[in-house]
Amino acid sequence: MADTHTDVEVYDPVSNLKRSWWVLVISGVLSVAIGVALIFWPGQTLTVATALFGALMILSGIVRFLQAVFSSETDHRWLLLISAILGVVIGVVVIRNPESVIALIVLLAALFWIIGGMVDLFRGLTDESLPDRGARIGLGVISGAFGVVILIWPAPTVLVFAILAGAYSILFGLLEIYAGIALKRA
């Protein structure tokens, strides 16, 4: 009698995501630190504020890229990759030309937060297998709301922009820490 038992490799998206829990926690801690720096040093030069913002954008892009790599078999990988590329490109442009891009920074931040928020909201609403689904929905709503506020109020001072970016960074970081812990426990 022939052996009809074959070993079939079963894809487990939760274990794939669980391996990257620490990336979210580290990113969250760094986002909170950057947010605190932006809030407590709002009067610093434009160069410092934009360099911190550029670093946040690069960090967010790298985290989204790592999420796409570590969860490479999910249906939403391409959304994470687009968001990752956008974050890194924006961050590099900001760091290279801090004095000449403040108006562009405000617009790009709003667009990144709105697009990133839509990605997170879409993932949270459509992928019931995500253990951090609630955090994804929360990140999406908060990101989108911050983006809309900045678009509605397009000419804030560096002080106001730094405080808004700092508040966003702290909230985003706290939710990333929560999502990372939720992934580890899942």
PyMOL commands that place a pseudoatom at each C-alpha (Angstrom):
pseudoatom trace, name=CA, resn=MET, resi=1, chain=A, elem=C, hetatm=0, pos=[0.000, 0.000, 0.000]
pseudoatom trace, name=CA, resn=ALA, resi=2, chain=A, elem=C, hetatm=0, pos=[1.412, 3.409, -0.982]
pseudoatom trace, name=CA, resn=ASP, resi=3, chain=A, elem=C, hetatm=0, pos=[1.978, 6.072, 1.628]
pseudoatom trace, name=CA, resn=THR, resi=4, chain=A, elem=C, hetatm=0, pos=[-0.684, 8.715, 1.013]
pseudoatom trace, name=CA, resn=HIS, resi=5, chain=A, elem=C, hetatm=0, pos=[0.544, 10.963, 3.808]
pseudoatom trace, name=CA, resn=THR, resi=6, chain=A, elem=C, hetatm=0, pos=[2.489, 13.928, 2.488]
pseudoatom trace, name=CA, resn=ASP, resi=7, chain=A, elem=C, hetatm=0, pos=[4.013, 16.739, 4.416]
pseudoatom trace, name=CA, resn=VAL, resi=8, chain=A, elem=C, hetatm=0, pos=[2.265, 19.959, 3.525]
pseudoatom trace, name=CA, resn=GLU, resi=9, chain=A, elem=C, hetatm=0, pos=[3.686, 23.234, 4.711]
pseudoatom trace, name=CA, resn=VAL, resi=10, chain=A, elem=C, hetatm=0, pos=[0.881, 25.381, 6.083]
pseudoatom trace, name=CA, resn=TYR, resi=11, chain=A, elem=C, hetatm=0, pos=[1.287, 29.152, 6.014]
pseudoatom trace, name=CA, resn=ASP, resi=12, chain=A, elem=C, hetatm=0, pos=[0.632, 30.712, 9.394]
pseudoatom trace, name=CA, resn=PRO, resi=13, chain=A, elem=C, hetatm=0, pos=[0.393, 34.514, 9.071]
pseudoatom trace, name=CA, resn=VAL, resi=14, chain=A, elem=C, hetatm=0, pos=[0.257, 35.044, 12.831]
pseudoatom trace, name=CA, resn=SER, resi=15, chain=A, elem=C, hetatm=0, pos=[3.599, 33.325, 13.462]
pseudoatom trace, name=CA, resn=ASN, resi=16, chain=A, elem=C, hetatm=0, pos=[5.060, 35.295, 10.561]
pseudoatom trace, name=CA, resn=LEU, resi=17, chain=A, elem=C, hetatm=0, pos=[3.911, 38.568, 12.163]
pseudoatom trace, name=CA, resn=LYS, resi=18, chain=A, elem=C, hetatm=0, pos=[4.920, 37.495, 15.671]
pseudoatom trace, name=CA, resn=ARG, resi=19, chain=A, elem=C, hetatm=0, pos=[8.548, 37.293, 14.605]
pseudoatom trace, name=CA, resn=SER, resi=20, chain=A, elem=C, hetatm=0, pos=[8.557, 41.037, 13.942]
pseudoatom trace, name=CA, resn=TRP, resi=21, chain=A, elem=C, hetatm=0, pos=[6.985, 42.160, 17.233]
pseudoatom trace, name=CA, resn=TRP, resi=22, chain=A, elem=C, hetatm=0, pos=[10.261, 43.657, 18.465]
pseudoatom trace, name=CA, resn=VAL, resi=23, chain=A, elem=C, hetatm=0, pos=[10.551, 45.886, 15.373]
pseudoatom trace, name=CA, resn=LEU, resi=24, chain=A, elem=C, hetatm=0, pos=[7.273, 47.582, 16.302]
pseudoatom trace, name=CA, resn=VAL, resi=25, chain=A, elem=C, hetatm=0, pos=[8.309, 48.014, 19.947]
pseudoatom trace, name=CA, resn=ILE, resi=26, chain=A, elem=C, hetatm=0, pos=[11.697, 49.538, 19.047]
pseudoatom trace, name=CA, resn=SER, resi=27, chain=A, elem=C, hetatm=0, pos=[10.085, 51.790, 16.450]
pseudoatom trace, name=CA, resn=GLY, resi=28, chain=A, elem=C, hetatm=0, pos=[7.453, 52.819, 18.982]
pseudoatom trace, name=CA, resn=VAL, resi=29, chain=A, elem=C, hetatm=0, pos=[10.032, 53.737, 21.611]
pseudoatom trace, name=CA, resn=LEU, resi=30, chain=A, elem=C, hetatm=0, pos=[12.034, 55.767, 19.073]
pseudoatom trace, name=CA, resn=SER, resi=31, chain=A, elem=C, hetatm=0, pos=[8.851, 57.487, 17.818]
pseudoatom trace, name=CA, resn=VAL, resi=32, chain=A, elem=C, hetatm=0, pos=[7.924, 58.458, 21.376]
pseudoatom trace, name=CA, resn=ALA, resi=33, chain=A, elem=C, hetatm=0, pos=[11.451, 59.810, 21.974]
pseudoatom trace, name=CA, resn=ILE, resi=34, chain=A, elem=C, hetatm=0, pos=[11.344, 61.855, 18.763]
pseudoatom trace, name=CA, resn=GLY, resi=35, chain=A, elem=C, hetatm=0, pos=[7.874, 63.142, 19.683]
pseudoatom trace, name=CA, resn=VAL, resi=36, chain=A, elem=C, hetatm=0, pos=[9.020, 64.256, 23.122]
pseudoatom trace, name=CA, resn=ALA, resi=37, chain=A, elem=C, hetatm=0, pos=[12.012, 66.027, 21.576]
pseudoatom trace, name=CA, resn=LEU, resi=38, chain=A, elem=C, hetatm=0, pos=[9.740, 67.827, 19.098]
pseudoatom trace, name=CA, resn=ILE, resi=39, chain=A, elem=C, hetatm=0, pos=[7.339, 68.960, 21.831]
pseudoatom trace, name=CA, resn=PHE, resi=40, chain=A, elem=C, hetatm=0, pos=[9.970, 70.123, 24.328]
pseudoatom trace, name=CA, resn=TRP, resi=41, chain=A, elem=C, hetatm=0, pos=[12.252, 71.825, 21.761]
pseudoatom trace, name=CA, resn=PRO, resi=42, chain=A, elem=C, hetatm=0, pos=[9.708, 73.549, 19.491]
pseudoatom trace, name=CA, resn=GLY, resi=43, chain=A, elem=C, hetatm=0, pos=[11.593, 76.833, 19.430]
pseudoatom trace, name=CA, resn=GLN, resi=44, chain=A, elem=C, hetatm=0, pos=[14.761, 75.288, 17.985]
pseudoatom trace, name=CA, resn=THR, resi=45, chain=A, elem=C, hetatm=0, pos=[15.896, 76.046, 14.492]
pseudoatom trace, name=CA, resn=LEU, resi=46, chain=A, elem=C, hetatm=0, pos=[14.044, 74.904, 11.403]
pseudoatom trace, name=CA, resn=THR, resi=47, chain=A, elem=C, hetatm=0, pos=[16.952, 72.615, 10.605]
pseudoatom trace, name=CA, resn=VAL, resi=48, chain=A, elem=C, hetatm=0, pos=[16.621, 70.675, 13.859]
pseudoatom trace, name=CA, resn=ALA, resi=49, chain=A, elem=C, hetatm=0, pos=[12.836, 70.320, 13.563]
pseudoatom trace, name=CA, resn=THR, resi=50, chain=A, elem=C, hetatm=0, pos=[12.975, 69.191, 9.944]
pseudoatom trace, name=CA, resn=ALA, resi=51, chain=A, elem=C, hetatm=0, pos=[15.869, 66.808, 10.586]
pseudoatom trace, name=CA, resn=LEU, resi=52, chain=A, elem=C, hetatm=0, pos=[13.870, 65.163, 13.389]
pseudoatom trace, name=CA, resn=PHE, resi=53, chain=A, elem=C, hetatm=0, pos=[10.846, 64.961, 11.127]
pseudoatom trace, name=CA, resn=GLY, resi=54, chain=A, elem=C, hetatm=0, pos=[12.965, 63.460, 8.336]
pseudoatom trace, name=CA, resn=ALA, resi=55, chain=A, elem=C, hetatm=0, pos=[14.305, 60.864, 10.749]
pseudoatom trace, name=CA, resn=LEU, resi=56, chain=A, elem=C, hetatm=0, pos=[10.739, 59.983, 11.789]
pseudoatom trace, name=CA, resn=MET, resi=57, chain=A, elem=C, hetatm=0, pos=[9.681, 59.571, 8.164]
pseudoatom trace, name=CA, resn=ILE, resi=58, chain=A, elem=C, hetatm=0, pos=[12.674, 57.331, 7.399]
pseudoatom trace, name=CA, resn=LEU, resi=59, chain=A, elem=C, hetatm=0, pos=[12.032, 55.321, 10.560]
pseudoatom trace, name=CA, resn=SER, resi=60, chain=A, elem=C, hetatm=0, pos=[8.355, 54.867, 9.694]
pseudoatom trace, name=CA, resn=GLY, resi=61, chain=A, elem=C, hetatm=0, pos=[9.266, 53.857, 6.150]
pseudoatom trace, name=CA, resn=ILE, resi=62, chain=A, elem=C, hetatm=0, pos=[11.843, 51.335, 7.375]
pseudoatom trace, name=CA, resn=VAL, resi=63, chain=A, elem=C, hetatm=0, pos=[9.358, 49.838, 9.834]
pseudoatom trace, name=CA, resn=ARG, resi=64, chain=A, elem=C, hetatm=0, pos=[6.709, 49.465, 7.119]
pseudoatom trace, name=CA, resn=PHE, resi=65, chain=A, elem=C, hetatm=0, pos=[9.322, 47.878, 4.823]
pseudoatom trace, name=CA, resn=LEU, resi=66, chain=A, elem=C, hetatm=0, pos=[10.322, 45.412, 7.542]
pseudoatom trace, name=CA, resn=GLN, resi=67, chain=A, elem=C, hetatm=0, pos=[6.661, 44.612, 8.155]
pseudoatom trace, name=CA, resn=ALA, resi=68, chain=A, elem=C, hetatm=0, pos=[6.241, 43.908, 4.437]
pseudoatom trace, name=CA, resn=VAL, resi=69, chain=A, elem=C, hetatm=0, pos=[9.331, 41.671, 4.429]
pseudoatom trace, name=CA, resn=PHE, resi=70, chain=A, elem=C, hetatm=0, pos=[8.404, 39.768, 7.596]
pseudoatom trace, name=CA, resn=SER, resi=71, chain=A, elem=C, hetatm=0, pos=[4.790, 39.342, 6.498]
pseudoatom trace, name=CA, resn=SER, resi=72, chain=A, elem=C, hetatm=0, pos=[5.641, 38.773, 2.856]
pseudoatom trace, name=CA, resn=GLU, resi=73, chain=A, elem=C, hetatm=0, pos=[2.751, 36.448, 2.132]
pseudoatom trace, name=CA, resn=THR, resi=74, chain=A, elem=C, hetatm=0, pos=[-0.038, 38.765, 3.229]
pseudoatom trace, name=CA, resn=ASP, resi=75, chain=A, elem=C, hetatm=0, pos=[-2.416, 40.297, 0.740]
pseudoatom trace, name=CA, resn=HIS, resi=76, chain=A, elem=C, hetatm=0, pos=[-1.454, 43.801, 1.840]
pseudoatom trace, name=CA, resn=ARG, resi=77, chain=A, elem=C, hetatm=0, pos=[2.298, 43.587, 1.270]
pseudoatom trace, name=CA, resn=TRP, resi=78, chain=A, elem=C, hetatm=0, pos=[2.224, 45.980, -1.670]
pseudoatom trace, name=CA, resn=LEU, resi=79, chain=A, elem=C, hetatm=0, pos=[0.431, 48.630, 0.430]
pseudoatom trace, name=CA, resn=LEU, resi=80, chain=A, elem=C, hetatm=0, pos=[3.145, 48.415, 3.064]
pseudoatom trace, name=CA, resn=LEU, resi=81, chain=A, elem=C, hetatm=0, pos=[5.861, 48.659, 0.403]
pseudoatom trace, name=CA, resn=ILE, resi=82, chain=A, elem=C, hetatm=0, pos=[4.313, 51.767, -1.191]
pseudoatom trace, name=CA, resn=SER, resi=83, chain=A, elem=C, hetatm=0, pos=[3.964, 53.396, 2.220]
pseudoatom trace, name=CA, resn=ALA, resi=84, chain=A, elem=C, hetatm=0, pos=[7.553, 52.395, 3.116]
pseudoatom trace, name=CA, resn=ILE, resi=85, chain=A, elem=C, hetatm=0, pos=[9.024, 53.860, -0.057]
pseudoatom trace, name=CA, resn=LEU, resi=86, chain=A, elem=C, hetatm=0, pos=[7.045, 57.075, 0.385]
pseudoatom trace, name=CA, resn=GLY, resi=87, chain=A, elem=C, hetatm=0, pos=[8.254, 57.484, 3.992]
pseudoatom trace, name=CA, resn=VAL, resi=88, chain=A, elem=C, hetatm=0, pos=[11.932, 56.898, 3.190]
pseudoatom trace, name=CA, resn=VAL, resi=89, chain=A, elem=C, hetatm=0, pos=[11.918, 59.177, 0.126]
pseudoatom trace, name=CA, resn=ILE, resi=90, chain=A, elem=C, hetatm=0, pos=[10.221, 61.982, 2.046]
pseudoatom trace, name=CA, resn=GLY, resi=91, chain=A, elem=C, hetatm=0, pos=[12.653, 61.568, 4.951]
pseudoatom trace, name=CA, resn=VAL, resi=92, chain=A, elem=C, hetatm=0, pos=[15.744, 61.699, 2.741]
pseudoatom trace, name=CA, resn=VAL, resi=93, chain=A, elem=C, hetatm=0, pos=[14.506, 64.822, 0.900]
pseudoatom trace, name=CA, resn=VAL, resi=94, chain=A, elem=C, hetatm=0, pos=[13.799, 66.567, 4.201]
pseudoatom trace, name=CA, resn=ILE, resi=95, chain=A, elem=C, hetatm=0, pos=[17.193, 65.773, 5.735]
pseudoatom trace, name=CA, resn=ARG, resi=96, chain=A, elem=C, hetatm=0, pos=[19.094, 66.884, 2.620]
pseudoatom trace, name=CA, resn=ASN, resi=97, chain=A, elem=C, hetatm=0, pos=[17.281, 70.270, 2.252]
pseudoatom trace, name=CA, resn=PRO, resi=98, chain=A, elem=C, hetatm=0, pos=[15.892, 71.296, 5.663]
pseudoatom trace, name=CA, resn=GLU, resi=99, chain=A, elem=C, hetatm=0, pos=[15.784, 75.061, 5.111]
pseudoatom trace, name=CA, resn=SER, resi=100, chain=A, elem=C, hetatm=0, pos=[14.098, 74.985, 1.709]
pseudoatom trace, name=CA, resn=VAL, resi=101, chain=A, elem=C, hetatm=0, pos=[11.358, 72.423, 2.226]
pseudoatom trace, name=CA, resn=ILE, resi=102, chain=A, elem=C, hetatm=0, pos=[9.273, 73.448, 5.250]
pseudoatom trace, name=CA, resn=ALA, resi=103, chain=A, elem=C, hetatm=0, pos=[6.110, 74.180, 3.220]
pseudoatom trace, name=CA, resn=LEU, resi=104, chain=A, elem=C, hetatm=0, pos=[6.603, 70.950, 1.302]
pseudoatom trace, name=CA, resn=ILE, resi=105, chain=A, elem=C, hetatm=0, pos=[7.198, 69.102, 4.572]
pseudoatom trace, name=CA, resn=VAL, resi=106, chain=A, elem=C, hetatm=0, pos=[3.830, 70.196, 5.904]
pseudoatom trace, name=CA, resn=LEU, resi=107, chain=A, elem=C, hetatm=0, pos=[2.039, 69.005, 2.757]
pseudoatom trace, name=CA, resn=LEU, resi=108, chain=A, elem=C, hetatm=0, pos=[4.005, 65.750, 2.512]
pseudoatom trace, name=CA, resn=ALA, resi=109, chain=A, elem=C, hetatm=0, pos=[3.465, 64.983, 6.195]
pseudoatom trace, name=CA, resn=ALA, resi=110, chain=A, elem=C, hetatm=0, pos=[-0.265, 65.433, 5.774]
pseudoatom trace, name=CA, resn=LEU, resi=111, chain=A, elem=C, hetatm=0, pos=[-0.303, 63.212, 2.689]
pseudoatom trace, name=CA, resn=PHE, resi=112, chain=A, elem=C, hetatm=0, pos=[1.880, 60.544, 4.325]
pseudoatom trace, name=CA, resn=TRP, resi=113, chain=A, elem=C, hetatm=0, pos=[-0.272, 60.472, 7.446]
pseudoatom trace, name=CA, resn=ILE, resi=114, chain=A, elem=C, hetatm=0, pos=[-3.483, 60.320, 5.405]
pseudoatom trace, name=CA, resn=ILE, resi=115, chain=A, elem=C, hetatm=0, pos=[-2.171, 57.589, 3.064]
pseudoatom trace, name=CA, resn=GLY, resi=116, chain=A, elem=C, hetatm=0, pos=[-0.526, 55.664, 5.916]
pseudoatom trace, name=CA, resn=GLY, resi=117, chain=A, elem=C, hetatm=0, pos=[-3.719, 56.020, 7.925]
pseudoatom trace, name=CA, resn=MET, resi=118, chain=A, elem=C, hetatm=0, pos=[-5.790, 54.688, 5.052]
pseudoatom trace, name=CA, resn=VAL, resi=119, chain=A, elem=C, hetatm=0, pos=[-3.393, 51.727, 4.676]
pseudoatom trace, name=CA, resn=ASP, resi=120, chain=A, elem=C, hetatm=0, pos=[-3.575, 50.885, 8.384]
pseudoatom trace, name=CA, resn=LEU, resi=121, chain=A, elem=C, hetatm=0, pos=[-7.342, 51.402, 8.508]
pseudoatom trace, name=CA, resn=PHE, resi=122, chain=A, elem=C, hetatm=0, pos=[-7.855, 49.268, 5.388]
pseudoatom trace, name=CA, resn=ARG, resi=123, chain=A, elem=C, hetatm=0, pos=[-5.645, 46.492, 6.787]
pseudoatom trace, name=CA, resn=GLY, resi=124, chain=A, elem=C, hetatm=0, pos=[-7.396, 46.584, 10.148]
pseudoatom trace, name=CA, resn=LEU, resi=125, chain=A, elem=C, hetatm=0, pos=[-10.883, 46.549, 8.672]
pseudoatom trace, name=CA, resn=THR, resi=126, chain=A, elem=C, hetatm=0, pos=[-10.268, 43.887, 6.025]
pseudoatom trace, name=CA, resn=ASP, resi=127, chain=A, elem=C, hetatm=0, pos=[-7.830, 41.427, 7.591]
pseudoatom trace, name=CA, resn=GLU, resi=128, chain=A, elem=C, hetatm=0, pos=[-9.528, 39.675, 10.499]
pseudoatom trace, name=CA, resn=SER, resi=129, chain=A, elem=C, hetatm=0, pos=[-6.479, 37.463, 11.059]
pseudoatom trace, name=CA, resn=LEU, resi=130, chain=A, elem=C, hetatm=0, pos=[-4.307, 40.355, 12.295]
pseudoatom trace, name=CA, resn=PRO, resi=131, chain=A, elem=C, hetatm=0, pos=[-3.719, 40.025, 16.039]
pseudoatom trace, name=CA, resn=ASP, resi=132, chain=A, elem=C, hetatm=0, pos=[-3.084, 43.794, 16.229]
pseudoatom trace, name=CA, resn=ARG, resi=133, chain=A, elem=C, hetatm=0, pos=[-6.228, 44.624, 14.232]
pseudoatom trace, name=CA, resn=GLY, resi=134, chain=A, elem=C, hetatm=0, pos=[-7.549, 47.118, 16.790]
pseudoatom trace, name=CA, resn=ALA, resi=135, chain=A, elem=C, hetatm=0, pos=[-4.205, 48.926, 16.926]
pseudoatom trace, name=CA, resn=ARG, resi=136, chain=A, elem=C, hetatm=0, pos=[-4.092, 49.081, 13.120]
pseudoatom trace, name=CA, resn=ILE, resi=137, chain=A, elem=C, hetatm=0, pos=[-7.563, 50.664, 13.033]
pseudoatom trace, name=CA, resn=GLY, resi=138, chain=A, elem=C, hetatm=0, pos=[-6.515, 53.110, 15.782]
pseudoatom trace, name=CA, resn=LEU, resi=139, chain=A, elem=C, hetatm=0, pos=[-3.298, 54.004, 13.932]
pseudoatom trace, name=CA, resn=GLY, resi=140, chain=A, elem=C, hetatm=0, pos=[-5.302, 54.540, 10.758]
pseudoatom trace, name=CA, resn=VAL, resi=141, chain=A, elem=C, hetatm=0, pos=[-7.819, 56.872, 12.359]
pseudoatom trace, name=CA, resn=ILE, resi=142, chain=A, elem=C, hetatm=0, pos=[-5.172, 58.883, 14.247]
pseudoatom trace, name=CA, resn=SER, resi=143, chain=A, elem=C, hetatm=0, pos=[-2.857, 59.152, 11.226]
pseudoatom trace, name=CA, resn=GLY, resi=144, chain=A, elem=C, hetatm=0, pos=[-5.693, 60.235, 8.948]
pseudoatom trace, name=CA, resn=ALA, resi=145, chain=A, elem=C, hetatm=0, pos=[-6.990, 62.771, 11.468]
pseudoatom trace, name=CA, resn=PHE, resi=146, chain=A, elem=C, hetatm=0, pos=[-3.540, 64.362, 11.921]
pseudoatom trace, name=CA, resn=GLY, resi=147, chain=A, elem=C, hetatm=0, pos=[-3.108, 64.530, 8.148]
pseudoatom trace, name=CA, resn=VAL, resi=148, chain=A, elem=C, hetatm=0, pos=[-6.468, 66.237, 7.668]
pseudoatom trace, name=CA, resn=VAL, resi=149, chain=A, elem=C, hetatm=0, pos=[-5.746, 68.752, 10.458]
pseudoatom trace, name=CA, resn=ILE, resi=150, chain=A, elem=C, hetatm=0, pos=[-2.490, 69.718, 8.763]
pseudoatom trace, name=CA, resn=LEU, resi=151, chain=A, elem=C, hetatm=0, pos=[-4.162, 70.050, 5.339]
pseudoatom trace, name=CA, resn=ILE, resi=152, chain=A, elem=C, hetatm=0, pos=[-6.902, 72.249, 6.782]
pseudoatom trace, name=CA, resn=TRP, resi=153, chain=A, elem=C, hetatm=0, pos=[-4.329, 74.392, 8.627]
pseudoatom trace, name=CA, resn=PRO, resi=154, chain=A, elem=C, hetatm=0, pos=[-1.598, 74.584, 5.945]
pseudoatom trace, name=CA, resn=ALA, resi=155, chain=A, elem=C, hetatm=0, pos=[0.498, 77.462, 7.263]
pseudoatom trace, name=CA, resn=PRO, resi=156, chain=A, elem=C, hetatm=0, pos=[1.381, 76.583, 10.849]
pseudoatom trace, name=CA, resn=THR, resi=157, chain=A, elem=C, hetatm=0, pos=[4.482, 77.992, 12.377]
pseudoatom trace, name=CA, resn=VAL, resi=158, chain=A, elem=C, hetatm=0, pos=[7.429, 75.726, 12.987]
pseudoatom trace, name=CA, resn=LEU, resi=159, chain=A, elem=C, hetatm=0, pos=[6.393, 75.703, 16.631]
pseudoatom trace, name=CA, resn=VAL, resi=160, chain=A, elem=C, hetatm=0, pos=[2.862, 74.480, 15.886]
pseudoatom trace, name=CA, resn=PHE, resi=161, chain=A, elem=C, hetatm=0, pos=[4.076, 71.978, 13.295]
pseudoatom trace, name=CA, resn=ALA, resi=162, chain=A, elem=C, hetatm=0, pos=[6.700, 70.631, 15.695]
pseudoatom trace, name=CA, resn=ILE, resi=163, chain=A, elem=C, hetatm=0, pos=[4.098, 70.199, 18.433]
pseudoatom trace, name=CA, resn=LEU, resi=164, chain=A, elem=C, hetatm=0, pos=[1.641, 68.481, 16.055]
pseudoatom trace, name=CA, resn=ALA, resi=165, chain=A, elem=C, hetatm=0, pos=[4.378, 66.228, 14.680]
pseudoatom trace, name=CA, resn=GLY, resi=166, chain=A, elem=C, hetatm=0, pos=[5.546, 65.487, 18.229]
pseudoatom trace, name=CA, resn=ALA, resi=167, chain=A, elem=C, hetatm=0, pos=[2.030, 64.627, 19.406]
pseudoatom trace, name=CA, resn=TYR, resi=168, chain=A, elem=C, hetatm=0, pos=[1.520, 62.414, 16.367]
pseudoatom trace, name=CA, resn=SER, resi=169, chain=A, elem=C, hetatm=0, pos=[4.873, 60.722, 16.911]
pseudoatom trace, name=CA, resn=ILE, resi=170, chain=A, elem=C, hetatm=0, pos=[4.083, 60.003, 20.572]
pseudoatom trace, name=CA, resn=LEU, resi=171, chain=A, elem=C, hetatm=0, pos=[0.618, 58.603, 19.803]
pseudoatom trace, name=CA, resn=PHE, resi=172, chain=A, elem=C, hetatm=0, pos=[1.951, 56.581, 16.865]
pseudoatom trace, name=CA, resn=GLY, resi=173, chain=A, elem=C, hetatm=0, pos=[4.824, 55.260, 18.976]
pseudoatom trace, name=CA, resn=LEU, resi=174, chain=A, elem=C, hetatm=0, pos=[2.550, 54.248, 21.859]
pseudoatom trace, name=CA, resn=LEU, resi=175, chain=A, elem=C, hetatm=0, pos=[0.247, 52.402, 19.468]
pseudoatom trace, name=CA, resn=GLU, resi=176, chain=A, elem=C, hetatm=0, pos=[3.239, 50.710, 17.820]
pseudoatom trace, name=CA, resn=ILE, resi=177, chain=A, elem=C, hetatm=0, pos=[4.461, 49.556, 21.224]
pseudoatom trace, name=CA, resn=TYR, resi=178, chain=A, elem=C, hetatm=0, pos=[0.964, 48.224, 21.973]
pseudoatom trace, name=CA, resn=ALA, resi=179, chain=A, elem=C, hetatm=0, pos=[0.797, 46.488, 18.580]
pseudoatom trace, name=CA, resn=GLY, resi=180, chain=A, elem=C, hetatm=0, pos=[4.217, 44.895, 19.114]
pseudoatom trace, name=CA, resn=ILE, resi=181, chain=A, elem=C, hetatm=0, pos=[3.234, 43.582, 22.533]
pseudoatom trace, name=CA, resn=ALA, resi=182, chain=A, elem=C, hetatm=0, pos=[-0.090, 42.309, 21.119]
pseudoatom trace, name=CA, resn=LEU, resi=183, chain=A, elem=C, hetatm=0, pos=[1.831, 40.483, 18.370]
pseudoatom trace, name=CA, resn=LYS, resi=184, chain=A, elem=C, hetatm=0, pos=[4.205, 38.898, 20.874]
pseudoatom trace, name=CA, resn=ARG, resi=185, chain=A, elem=C, hetatm=0, pos=[1.302, 37.678, 23.018]
pseudoatom trace, name=CA, resn=ALA, resi=186, chain=A, elem=C, hetatm=0, pos=[-0.743, 36.372, 20.068]
for i in range(1, 186): cmd.bond("trace and resi %d" % i, "trace and resi %d" % (i + 1))
show_as sticks, trace
zoom trace
